Amino acid sequence: MTSIRLPETLENKLSREARKKKTTKSEIIKTALVEYLSREEQMPSPFKLGETIFGKYGNGSTDDSATYKQRLKEKLHDKHAH
């Protein structure tokens, strides 16, 4: 069992809708949650949405993250070499 707190205005709207539909507030909430969760399950992940453009405008290098530390050391060495 789950309890929720609703702002008064939303509680009033929910109560009116339940009376109008001749159902319970719980049924309306359950139906809304089922619809919401179903949509969320069908929504692709952010990675999947952007997968076709990731790296599209890159520099062509495939090892930037692997060599980052080494390149940083070299830049610092060059900057501070006297």
C-alpha positions in Angstrom: 0.0 0.0 0.0 1.2 3.5 -0.9 -0.1 6.8 0.4 0.4 10.1 -1.3 -0.2 13.7 -0.3 -1.8 15.9 -2.9 -2.1 19.7 -3.0 -5.6 20.7 -2.1 -6.4 21.9 -5.6 -5.4 18.6 -7.1 -7.3 16.6 -4.5 -10.4 18.6 -5.3 -10.1 18.0 -9.0 -9.5 14.3 -8.4 -12.6 14.1 -6.1 -14.8 15.9 -8.8 -13.5 13.5 -11.5 -14.2 10.5 -9.3 -17.8 11.6 -8.7 -18.3 12.5 -12.3 -17.0 9.0 -13.5 -18.7 7.2 -10.6 -15.5 5.6 -9.5 -13.0 5.9 -6.7 -10.0 8.2 -6.5 -7.8 5.2 -6.1 -9.0 3.8 -9.4 -8.3 7.0 -11.2 -4.8 7.1 -9.7 -4.1 3.5 -10.6 -5.2 4.0 -14.2 -3.1 7.1 -14.5 0.0 5.3 -13.1 -0.5 2.3 -15.4 -0.6 4.7 -18.4 2.4 6.7 -17.2 4.6 3.7 -16.5 3.6 2.1 -19.8 4.7 5.2 -21.7 8.0 5.4 -19.7 8.8 1.8 -20.5 8.4 2.4 -24.2 10.5 5.6 -24.1 14.0 4.9 -25.4 16.9 5.7 -23.1 18.7 9.1 -23.6 21.7 7.1 -25.0 19.5 5.3 -27.5 18.0 8.6 -28.7 21.4 10.2 -29.3 23.3 7.1 -30.4 23.3 8.1 -34.1 24.9 11.5 -33.5 27.4 10.6 -30.8 30.8 11.2 -32.2 29.4 12.3 -35.6 31.4 15.6 -35.4 34.4 14.2 -33.6 38.0 14.5 -34.7 38.3 10.9 -35.8 40.5 9.8 -32.9 39.2 6.8 -31.1 41.6 6.8 -28.1 41.1 10.3 -26.7 39.9 9.2 -23.3 42.7 6.5 -23.0 45.4 9.0 -23.8 44.0 12.0 -22.0 46.2 11.7 -18.9 49.4 11.3 -21.0 48.5 14.3 -23.2 47.8 16.4 -20.1 51.2 15.5 -18.6 52.9 16.5 -21.8 51.1 19.9 -21.9 52.0 20.6 -18.3 55.6 19.6 -18.9 55.9 21.8 -22.0 54.3 24.8 -20.2 56.6 24.6 -17.2 59.8 23.5 -18.9 62.4 26.2 -18.7 
